[in-house]
Amino acid sequence: MARSQRSKSNIVTIRSVAERAGVSAMTVSNVVNSRGRVGEETAAAVRKAIEELGYTPNVAARNLASAAPTRVGLIYTNEQTPFLDSILVGVLKATTARGLQLIIRDSPSYAQADAENALRGLVYSGADALLLIPPYAEIVANTPRAVSGRLPAAAIATGRSMEGIFTVRIDNRRAIRDMVRLLVAKGHRRIGYIGGHAAHSDASERRVGFEEGLREAGISMAPELIFQGDFLYPSGEAAGSALLGLADRPTAIISANDDMAAGLIAQAHRMGLRLPDDLAVTGFDDTAPARRLWPPLTTIRQPVGEMAFRAAEMLIEALQSPRGEIVCRDVVIEHELIERESTSRPPAR
């Protein structure tokens, strides 16, 4: 599973990088392996030289010498959410089952520069391929190819297909349309929506699906019923304060994920509302809290474990193929609408 090699006349060595950056080969090695004390200005010069020359550490030779397994790199943010937990567990199970070694780097934010630094760390640590989760698939898709070391990449749970990256996802638009149909069938017409983080392609697709669902039902979208969240619990609480404080509050609210729905439900309880009699609430992802909330949450289940296994298989296929023959695919897996006690008919008015 070695990477395709450059012709010997075009090989870029660590010494080439050192000469370009005006430093020693040991300094370049320290930057690549994140060890030793290297000033930020010097490290920046080394990283710039690496990108300009397209240098990639000779991991294939290192792995051959040490009989190391194929390494798959993953970037994640250190925000703790139930969905991230389920993704990490799914990825770990999938890579372990396929005999792959998972190496991870956390990024302090969704900023392009922070994500690129984490990506460089994976490349320098010997990643042979990348398994991406939102929003890092979107960020990596927009980074210079030299930054990613031209590694095969697969993304799970994205909102759309992406050029040069394998993607495994559900149809987020259709999933939200299904949820709107469920609420409309129960008699709801004044339906609110809590959107996810703008950096996530799945968040934008879900918002579009909500608007399509309303149009399909002949319901005009009311801007005051839309709240921009960020996929985190506190934004669900904030959405509850805003939407449920309206003089003409919604009878149902669709949340773009379970964590925000949990925050919304907590705020609704604080305000003395009875769920689902006074308010119907739905989520997305079917994480563990969705089954433990009161009332248990109606939500969309996306099969994260299956996505991770499919992505791992794609990466193995890519690593075994000549680089020029890799054709990235977009695989769409079926979602499931799980109806629980958080939804009922709207209150009589």
Secondary structure, 3 states (H helix, E strand, C coil): CCCCCCCHHHCCCHHHHHHHHCCCHHHHHHHHCCCCCCCHHHHHHHHHHHHHHCCCCCHHHHHHHHCCCCEEEEEEECCCCHHHHHHHHHHHHHHHHCCCEEEEEEECCCCHHHHHHHHHHHHHCCCCEEEECCCHHHHHHCCCHHHHCCCCEEEECCCCCECCEEEEECCHHHHHHHHHHHHHHCCCCCEEEEECCCCCHHHHHHHHHHHHHHHHCCCCCCHHHEEECCCCHHHHHHHHHHHHCCCCCCCEEEECCHHHHHHHHHHHHHCCCCCCCCCEEECCECCHHHHHCCCCCEEEECCHHHHHHHHHHHHHHHHHCCHHHCCCCEEECCCEEECCCCCCCCCCC
